[in-house]
Amino acid sequence: MPVKDGRIGPRDINSRIRRFLRKPLKYKLLAERRFWKRAVLAFGNSICAPAVTYHKSVLGPSYFTSEMKFNIDWDTFLKLAEEEGQLAYAEKPLTFYRIHGEATSMEFIESHGRELEDAAMFQKFWPGWVTDILMHFYKKAYDTYKY
C-alpha cells in the first residue's frame, strides 16, 4: 500500500491490479508450475521486491545478476520463475511503499530508462506488437509515482 506525505493511502488501482496478477501464487498447485510463475510476471512486475526473500543455500549468494538498472527485481523474478520449486505467497500486505520526490522510480521515469527496461522485459514474454499494446497501458501506471 502506498505511503505519501507520511500517510498510508488507499489501495490505488495499480496496487489492486498487482494483487490480482499475483493471485495464482496463492495456490500451491499453481505456484510450483513454471507457466503460472511466469504468467504472474507477464503483465508487469506485480511483486514488491522488498517483500521478497530467498534461500541463499539453494540459489547461491549472488542471484541478482541482471544487467538491468531499474528492473533488476523483475528480471530476477523471471529467472526464479524458471527454477524448480514453489514460490510462496502471503496475500496479507507485509510492506508499504513510499512515494516521494526523490524516488528512484521517478528518476527512471523522467529519464525514460524505466520505459526502455519495461519494454525489454515485456519482450521476454511477448512479440513486439503485444509489447507495444501493453506499454501503452503500463506507462499510465507511472503517474502513481508523480509527487
Secondary structure, DSSP 8 states (H G I E B T S, - for coil): -EEETTEE----HHHHHHHHHHGGGGSHHHHT-HHHHHHTTTTS--S-GGG----HHHH-S-----S-SS-HHHHHHHHHHTSSS------S----EEE-TT-HHHHHHHTTHHHHHHHHHHTTTS-HHHHHHHHHHHGGGGGGG--
